[in-house]
Amino acid sequence: MLKTTCKRYWIVWIAVISLSCSRQFDDFEASREQAFIYPFTPIRLNIDTTLVYIDDYFPLIEVDSVRVPAPLGQLFQKENRELHLFGNLKEAIGVAEFFTEKGKFDIPIFRSDKVKLTYVLPPSIQFKRSIAIKGTFNSWNTLANPFELVDGNYQTTIVADPGKYEYVLVVDGREMIDPENPDTVSNGMGGFNSVLDIRSDLADSCSWVEAVGYNKGKITIRSLREGQKVIAFFNNQKIPEQFIKKYPEHVDIVFPLASVSFPRSWLRVYSFSEGCRNNEIWIPLAEGNPVSHYGQLTKNDWHASIWYFLMVDRFFNGNPSNDQKVEDPEVLPIANYMGGDLEGIRRKIADGYFDSLGVNAIWLSPITQNPAGAYGLWDKGGVKTKFSGYHGYWPVSNVRVDHRFGTAEELNALLNEGHKRGYRFVLDYVANHVHQEHPIYQQNPDWATSLYLPDGSLNTERWDDYRLTTWFDVFLPTLDLTRPEIVEPMTDSALVWVKDYGFDGFRHDATKHIDELYWRTLTKKIKTLERVKQQGDKIYQIGETYGSPELIASYISSGMLDAQFDFNLYDASIRYFATGQEADLQKLLTTLNTSLKTYGMHHLMGNITGNQDRPRFISLASGDVRFDEDTKLAGYTRIIGKPKEIAYKKLQLLMAFTMAMPGIPIIYYGDEIGMPGANDPDNRRMMKFDDWDSDEKNTFKTSQNLIALRKKLLPLIYGTTKVYTADDLLVIERNYLGKKISVYINNTAEEKSIGSGRILYSNSLHTDKLEPYTFALIENSDAVLVN
């Protein structure tokens, strides 16, 4: 209903926007209860029924009733704090209204676009003894799609979103491509996978939409197709349609009056039709205006974070008095402690190393107490070794600092030193398993899952088919985190690092191997912390899951994790930047588009340059380590030395790509200079701080410049993302309120011309062309001011 008087909000209107009284409305007041509530993740419908946990969104608030759009059916169980949704939406997006003791909250609902298809086994393998199918549509789980005999043929039902999926058949224990499917792709390990292409006509109705301007309290959005609808949210409240003005060529959205009283709020815009959901627009607001420069962002704006991941034992030895190797002749030096510690990290912070590089968040490998002895065994290719717990992933305590890394006092000194300089700290935390010496297992062996499967085989390294119960090794019991009596003390242990030490977030190990009960319990407890409730601190949580985008995304919600690492994108990107092959480029584009569709245009996923479980990219790019070999064995049996010159150039391309993509860029220690290495443990060498050669110095300088630009240019943080190819160049366009940054990457051996605009930075010697294996960042203004 339109207001007929200007009395209530006239001061605010004069300060923010000079509009007539006819533009004011009395049916929208932003709830103060939302001051510290981060925008809720949308509810993503399943194909038939969907369970929504109320505590995912309202852990501290009583919900009285819920209203959902037709034709969805619902069952709201207030006592159990569960909402059951039945059916699907007709249009791509709807809105669920939650009526609470603190007011009404609105949550977007995304329609399920999954389809069911029947896969019939080829006649040549219909009646083999053992047959299974696994692929990206079922997270490579051989148990997920059992075959049934129907009308004389073995078949199974596959449920998946439209897209391309890789798969193989497992016949009598042997993997093979589908003999009746000619569409195959390299699996990156010397073999091939079959490709299942699930098509949909709905994508033809999609638009690419962008916020192209801001003027007088409103933003302008263009490129909507005729008949498409727009829904906008201020924080977690749907903005009334009166605030959305449609014109033939664009749409204006007026900011709510109350936005000026929020130091940080968010405007989210979704557009859609019956057939398709367009890319979303996400704009952070500071006291009623869009954030316009990096200085307005705070430690809670995790989109603006740039991480540095280091392994504590392999970074810098600041206190030799705590050095303690495992005295066992069966442990090779490369698998033993090397002396890095917390004091070494503190000293490097104080010395300004991280300031010089430009990162603003530091991810520490696990620092909890690990066992004193040697465990595990590598016995392959003539190499035999046991391992120490230098990496930190074998906890014998979940709350005590490992004495080889330092003391609680030294940890506090490290965090205090970094926090004074504005750094965030993320702790790598292990919850899935404990070491057999852990008191929890010693006193409660029944808390672990079974080491043996029903058929008598060992339940170790069954990453997909028994992912919630498998042990990582026979000395690492997996905890049964489906049981509340185990989840409660284990989540309390994790909270110690946030409450007592002041960590700002977690990197969670082995996420997909842990039941959702653990994640929901931990996240609910985090939301009840005083620093969260009173100060609005955003405790960020990122998980580690290898699998399909659907599996990865299933752990991301307001009630569980904020994000996970996008390993699928990483795998596709390193393959392309290492090889430069057209097929690898097309796979990168496909993977990237799938990621953006799955996680959203403004996700908080982690984009890594490398990690402790992969061979160093620069050694792959140099050809010193091959994709199709055992990359761990390579590190044991030969010296992986200085990379070729071209590999440093390719590493800089990967760095440019990582800094240009939405999400959080994460540098694995040593990648800023191009440290070489095969896989674990060769990729965990002691960090090199001295005697850099010209290639290392140049790579560090390039890393510095790219990080500085990432922090300076808001389109690289909050802009929409469009990726395409032009004359064999990979082009990434980021657009934030009409300011466009285009990143041109030339991963070819030929010189290439680039687009027009102001060059902000390039590692090419030319100003109008890109030399082979170089990149450029170009600024274009696309702002449109509409009165």
N, C-alpha and C positions, 0 to 999 in steps of 0.2 A: 504494500500500500504506500502511495506517495505521501510524503509529509506536506502539510500546507503552511508550516511555519519554520522559520530558521532559528528558533531560540535555542534548541538543545545543543547543537554542535557548531554554532556559527564561528566560534573562535578557531576551532580546529580546521574548519574549511578554509578560513582566510589564510591560515598559516601554510596549508598544504596545497590547496587547489582553488582556483578562482572560477567556481561554477555557480550557476543560478540555484535558487532554492528548489527548483523543480527536480534537481538531480539528487536530492537527499531522500533517504528512506529510513523508516523506523522499524523495519523488520530484520535488521542485522546489527547485532552488537557482539564484538569479539570478546570471547570469554577470557577473563584474566587467569583462569585456571590453566590456560594453554601457554602461559609465558615461558615455561621451561619444558614443554612437551614437544619433542621433535616430530616432524610430520610423520604420520602413520604410514606404514607400508600398505599398499592396496591388498584387498582380499582377492586372491586368485582362485576362481572356481575350478573344481574338478569336473569331469565329464558327467558324473551322476550326482554324487552327494559331496558336500564340503563341510568339514568341522572347523568352527572358529572358536578358539579359546579366548574367553573374555579377558583373562589376565594378560594375554599378549598385548592388549591395548590399554586396559584399565586395571592395573594390579592394585591400586590403592583407592579405587572409586567404585561405588555401588551402581550397577546398571539396573534401571527399573524396567525398561522395555526396549525393543528393537523394531525398526520398520525397514523392510527391504522392498525393492521394486519388483513389480510383476514382470514375468510370470514365475519368479522364484517362490518356492514354498519355504517355510521356516518352522523350526521348533526351538524356542528359547527356553533353556533350562536354567533358571535363575539360581537355583540352589547349587547346581554343579558348575555354574559359570561357563556354560557351553552354549553355542549357537549352531544348530544344524541347518544347513541350507540344502534344498532339494531342487534339482533341475538346473537350468541354465538361463542366461539372459538372451533376449532377442538382439539387442544392440550390444556394441562392443564394450560399453562402460555403463555402470549404474552407480548409485550411491546408497549405502546403508546408513541409516540414522540411529544413533544410540542415545537414548534419553537417560541421563544419569543424575545423581544428586548434585553434580556440579554444572549441569546444563547439558545442551545437546552437542554431540560430536558427530562428524560425518566422515565416512571412510569410503574411498572409491572401491568399486567392485569390478574386476576384469572378467569378462566372459571367457569360458573355456572354448578354445578353438580346436581341441583335440578331435581326432577322428579314429575310428576303429577300422582296421583292415585285417583280412584273413590271409595268412601266409601258409601256402601249401607246399610241403616238401617236394622237391623234384623227384620224379619217378625212380631215378637211378639210385637214390639213397633212402627210399621210403621205408625199407624194412631192415635197416642196419640194427645192430644190437643196441647201440647207444647213440642218441641224436639230441643235440641241443642247438639253440641259436642265441647268440649274444652280440650286442652292438651298442651303439651310443643311445639307442632308444630304450634300452633297459639297463644302462650302466654296466654293460659287459658282464651281466649276471646270468650264468647258464641255467639257473633255477627259476628265473623270472617268467619265462614263457614256455611252460611245458606243452608238449604236443599231445593231441588227442586224436583218436581214430574216428573219423567222421566220413560216412559213405565210402569206406574203403581207402581213404587217404588220411595221412597224418597231417594235422594242421594246428596252427595256434593263432590267437588273436593278439595283434599288436595295437596298442593305444599310444598315439603320439601326436604332437603338433605338426602342422605342415613344415616341411624342411627336408634336408638331405641327411641321411644317417648311414654311418659305416657299420658293417656287421660281418660276421663269419659264421659258418656252421661248424659245430664240433661233432665229428662223426667217429664213433669208437675211440674217443679220446684225442683225435687229431683234428686240428683246425684246418679249414679249407674254405675257399671262396665258393659262392653259389654257382654251380655249374650251368645254370640256366639264366644267369644275370651277367650280361657282358659289361656292365658298368662297374668298374673297379677303380681304386685309388691306392697309391702307395701307403703302407702303414708306418713308414719312417724307419723301419727296422729290416729292410731288405725284402719284405714280402708285400702282399696286397690284401685289401679288404674289399668286399662287395659294397655297393652303394644302393640304398633304398631311397627313392625320391618320392616323398609324399607331397602332392601338389594341392593348391587351394586357389580358387578363383577370387577369394575375398581380398587378397592383397592388391588387386587391380584398383580397388576403391580407396586406397590409402593416399594420403598427401604428405608432403614434407613441409612442416610448418616451422616458422621462426619468429621470434620476437625481434622486430627490426627497429624499434624506437621507443623512447620514453619522453613524455612531454606533459607538463601540467597535471601530474598525479595519475597518469594512465599510461599503460603500455599498448603498443600497437603490434598486432600479429597478422601475418599475411600468409598466403599460399593455401588457404583452405579451399577445398572443393565445394561446389554448390550443394547445399543440403546437409552439409556436415554440422554437427552440434559441438558446442563448447561448454565445458564445466570447469570452473575455477575454484580453488580452495585457498583461503587465508588460514595458515596453520592447518588446523584440522576441522575447519568449518567451511561448508560450501557457501560461496558467495552468491547472493541472489541474482537472478537473471537480469534484474534491472541495472546491475553494474556492468553488464556485458552488452556493448553496442555493436551491432553488425552493420557493415557497409558492403557495397558490392566488391571492393578490392581488399578489404581488411576488416579486422575486428579490434575494437578498443575495450580494454578492461580497466575500470576505475578502481584504484586502491581503496580499501575500507578506511573509514575515518579513524578507527581505533589503532591503526597500524603505527601511528606516530608515537604512541605510548609504549611500544615494544622496542627494546634495544636491538633485538633480532627477531625477525619473523620471516615467513616464507610464503611466496606466492607460487602456486602450482597450477598449471593450465593443461587440461587434457582436451583433445578434440577427437571426434570419432563419427562414424556412420554405422549403419546396421552391419556393414560388412567388415569394417576395419578400425583398429585403434591406431591413430597417428602417434608420432613421437611426442613425448611430453615436453613441457617447458617449465623450468625451475628457476626462480629468481629470489635470491636472498634480499631481505629488506633491512635497512638500518634506520630506525625511527621514521618509518613511512616512506622511505625512498630506496630505490634499488642500490645495492652496494656498488660503488663506482670505482673503488681502488682497493688494493691489497691491504692497506693499513687499516681498513674497517673490519677486517676479518679477525677472529679470535681463536683461541686454542680449541674451542668447541666446533669450529668450522672445519671438520675433518676433510672436507673436499680439498682444502688448501694445504693439506699436509704433504710433505715429501719425505719419505722414509730412507733410513740407512739401516740395513740389516747386518749385524755382525755376530760372529761366533765368539763368545767371551774368551775361551781358551786360546783362540787363534788370532786375537787382535793385537794386544800389546801387554807386555809384562811390566806392570808398574810396581809390583812388590814381590821380588824373588824369594822372600822368606816363606811364602805360602806355596812354593812350587813342590809338587809331589807326584812324580811319575808312578805308574804301576810297575812294581819290580817283578816282572814276569818275563822270562826270555821268549815266551811264545807271542808276545805283543811286539809287532814291528814298530819302529819309532814313529811312522806316519800315522799309526793308530793309537798313540799314547798322548798323554798330556804334554803341552808345549809351554805352559806358563802364563798365558794370558789371563787377566783377572779384572776385577771391578776397579781397582785403583788405576790400572792402565787405561781404562776407558775414561775415568775421571780426569786423568792427566791430559789425555788427548782433547777432551772438552775444554779444559783450562788453557791448553796451548793454542786453541782456536782452530783445530783441524776441521771440525764440523762447520764452524762459522765460515771458514774459507771455502768449503765445498758448497755450502748454502742450504743443506737439508735442515728440517725443523722438527724431525721426529726420529727417535732411535729405537730400534727393535733389538732387544737382547735375546740371545738363545737361552734355553732354560738354565736357571741358576740354583735350582733346588739340589739338596744333597744327593749325590750318586754313590754307588758302591765303591769300595776301595780296591776290589780285585778285578780280574780279567774275565770276560764272558764273551759268548758268541764265537763263531768260527768262520773264517773265509778259507776255503781249500779248493782252489781252482787254478788251472793253468800253471801249475808248478809253484804257486804262491800259497802259503799257509800262515794265518795269523789269527790271534784273538784280539779283543778290543778292550780299551778302557772306557770309562764313562765320561770322557772329556767333553762330549757333545751335550750332555745334560738330559738326555731323553730316557734315562733309567732311574727314576726317582726312588730313593729309600726314605725320603721325607718330602712332604708337599709344602711345608711351611718354614723350612730351615735353609739358610744360605749354605751352599757347598763351601767347606773350609778351604778348598783349593782355589776358589775364586775370591774369597775374602770373608769379611764379617758383616753383620747387620749394620754396624756403624759405617763401614766403608760403602755399603750400598746406599745408606742414607746420604752420605757425603756426595756420592755420585749423582743421585737424583736431585739433591739440593743445588749442586753446581749447574746441572743442566736446566732445571726449572728456572733458576735465576736468569738464564740466557734465553728463555722462552721455548725450550724443547719439550716435546711430549715424549713419554717413555711407554713403550709397549713391551710387555713381558710374554715370552714364549712359555706357554703353560701346558703341562702334560696331565690329562685327566683320564684318558682311556685305560691306561695300564700303570702298574707299579713294578718295581723290581722285586724278585722273590724274597729279598732281605727286608723289604718294607714291613714295619711293624703291623700295618693294617692286614697284610696278607698272612703274616706269621700268626697273628691272633685270630683272624677270621678267614681261613682258607676257603670257606663256603661263599665268600663274597665274590669269588672269581668265577668266570664262565668255565665250562669244561674244556680241558685240553684235548679231549678226544671227541670225535663225531660219532653218531650212532653206528656207523659202519666200522668203527675201530680205528680209522685213520686219524692222524694228527690234525688238530684244528689250528694250524699255524699258517700264516700268510694266505688265508682264504679271503682275499681283499674284497671280493664282490659277492660271492654266493653265501658267505657266512660273515658278512662285514660287521655285524653287531656283536659277534661272539669270538671272532678269531683272535688268537694270540700272535703277537709280532715275533716272538721266539719262545722257546720252552722255559726260559728264565724270566719272562715278562708276562705275568698273569694279567689278563684283561678283566677289569671289574664289571660286574653285572649292573650297569647303570640304568636298568629298567626298574630297579627296586628302590622305592623311596627311602628306606632305612639306610641305603648306601649313598644315595644321591645327597642327602641332607649334610652329612659330615664332609663329603668331598667338595661340595659347593662352598661350604663354610671355609674350607682350607684355601680355596682360590681367592675368596674375598680378603684374606689376610694381606695379600700383596697390594690391594687397592686401598684398604682401610689403614693399615699400619705403616705402609711405606709410601703410598701416594702414586702408584703407577696409574697411568692414564688410559690404559687399555690392555687387551690380551690378544696375542696370536695363539689360537687354540690348535694344538696338535691333533691329528687323526680324527677330524671332526665327523666324518661320515661313519666312523666305527662306534659312535656314542649315541645312545638313544636320545630322542628329543626331550624326554623328561629332564635330563640333566641340563640341557640348554635353557629350557623354559624356567627351571628352578633358579639357576644362576642369574639369568637376566632379570627375573622378578626381584631377587635379592639386591642386585645392583641398583635397581630403580628405587629401592627403599633407603639407600644410603643418604645420609644428610647432605653430603657434597653434591648429590644429584638433585634431591628435593629442594634444598634451600638455595644452592648456588647455580643450579642448572648445568652442572658439569656433565659433559657427554662422555661416558666411559665407552670407548670404541672396542668392538669385538670382531675379529676376523678369523675365519676358519680355514683349515687345510683339507680340501677334498679333491681327489682325483676321480673324475667321472663325467657323466653327461651334464649339460647345462641345467636340465630339469632337476637332477639330483642335487647339484650344487645349490640351486636356487631354493630348494625345499628347506634349507636351514636358514634362509635369510628372511627375517620378518621383524616386526616391532617387538615380538616376544622372544626372539632367539638371537641370532647374530646380525650384525650390521652388514656384513659382506663376507666373501671368501676370495681366495686367489683365483684368478681366471687362468688356470693352467692350460685350458684348451686354446685360448688366445696366445698364450706364451709359446706353446708348442708350434702353432702355425706361424707365428712371427719369426722365431729363430730359424725355422726351416727355410722360410723365404729369404730372410736377410743373409743366411749362410750360403744358399744355393743360387738365388736370383732367378730361379726357374719360373716360367709362366704358370705352370700347373700349381706351384706352391703359392704364387701370388693370388690366384683365383681361390685357393683354399683359405688363404688368409682373409680375403674379402668376405667369403661365405661365413667363416667362423666369427669374424668381427660383427657382421650384421646379426647373426644369431645371438651373440652376446648382448648387443644393444637392445634387441627385442626382448630377451629373457630378463635382463637385469635392469633395463631402463636406460635412458639417455644420461641420467645424472646419478649413476650408482656410485658406491664407495668400494668397489672391487679393487683388489690389489693387483697391480701390473708390475711384474718383477723383471729385472735384468738378468736374474739368475737366482739360484738358491743352493742350499747345502746338499740337495739330493740330485742335482743335475751337473753334467760336465760344464765347464766354463764355456760360454758361448764363443768367446774369442778363439778358443782352440778348435771348436767345430768349424768356425768360419775360416780358420787358417788351414783346415784339412789335417791338422795334427791329431785330431780325434774324429772318428767317423760315426755317422748316425747308425750305421748297420753293424757296428761291432759291440762287444761287451765293454762299455766305457769305464766300468770299474776296473776290470782286468787291465785295461790299457794303462791306468795310473800306477798299477803295481809292476808292470813288466817293461815299461819303457819310460824314458824321461820326456815329459811334455814340456818343451822349452819355449823360448821366445817365439811369439806368433809372427807370421808374415805381415808385411806392411799393410796389405789389403785388408787383413783381419781387423786391424785397428780402425780402418775406415768403416768397415761393416759394423763394428761395435758402436761407433758413433751414430750410425744410422739407427740401430736398435735403441740407443739412448734418446735420439730425437723422437722416434716413434713412441716410446714409453712416456716421454714428457708431453706429448701432444694428445694422448688419449684420455677420455674421461676415466675417472677412478683415481686411485692413489698410486703414484709412481714410487717404486721401491728399488733402491740400489743395493745389490749384494756386495758386501765389502770387497774391495779390490777391483770391481768392475769399473770404477771411476778412473782407473789407470790402465786397465787391461791385463790384470793378472791371469796367467794361463792355468790350465789344469784339466785333468780328466774327471771322472766322477768320484764320488765319495770313496776314500778320504782325500784324494789328490786335489779336490776342489776346495779343501779346507786348510790350505797352507797358511803359514804365519803371514799376517799383513805386512806389506812392504811400504815403509815410510821414507826410505832414503835411497839415494843413488838412482833416481828415476832417469831413464834415457829420454831422448827427444820424443819418441812415440808415446811414452807414458805421460810425459809432461803435456803434450798436445791433447791427449785424450782427457786428462784431468781438466785442462782449460776449457775444452768443449763441454764437459760435464758441468763445470761451473756456470758457463754462459747459458746453457739450456735450463738449468735449475733457476737461475736468476730470471729468465724470461717466463718460466712457469709461474713464478711468484708475482711477477709484475703484470701479466696479461690475464685479465679475468676471463676472456673467452676460452683460455686453456683450462680453466677451472670449472666454470658454470655454463659454458656455451654449449649449444646443440652441436651435434657431430655428424658430418657427412664425409664419407670416404669413397673415393673412386680412383680410376686410373686415367691418365692422359698421356699419350705418346710414351707408354711404358713407365711413366712416373707414377708413384703412389702419392696421392694427394689427400690430405686430411684438412677439412674445413671446420673451424670452430667459430660460432657466431653467438655473441652475447649482446643483446639490445642494439644490434646494427653494427657493432664493431666486429669485423671478421678477420681472423688470423688463418692463413693458409700455409700448411707445411708441405713442401714439395720434397720428395725423397727419390733420389736417382740411384737405384740399386742395379745399374747396368754399366757395361764397359764403354758406353758411348756418351758423348756430351749432349745435353738436352736443354732446350729452351724452357723458360718458366713464365708464369703469368705476370701480369702487371701489378704494380703496387709498390709500397715502400718496404724495402728489404730491412728487416729488423736484425737478422743474423743469418750468416751462412758460413759454412766451412769450405766453400768453393772460392777460388781466386777470382772468378768472374762475377760481374754484377748483373748480367742479363742471362747467363747460362749456368747450368750446373755441370761441373766436371763429373767424370765417372765416380760413383760411390760417394756422393756428397749430398747435402740437403740445404734448404733455405726456408726461413720463416718470413712470410710476407704479410703486411697489414693492408687491409682494404676497409674502407668505410662504406657500410651499406645501410646507414641509419636513415630512417624515415620518420619525420615529425609530422603528425597529422593533427590539426586543430579541430 
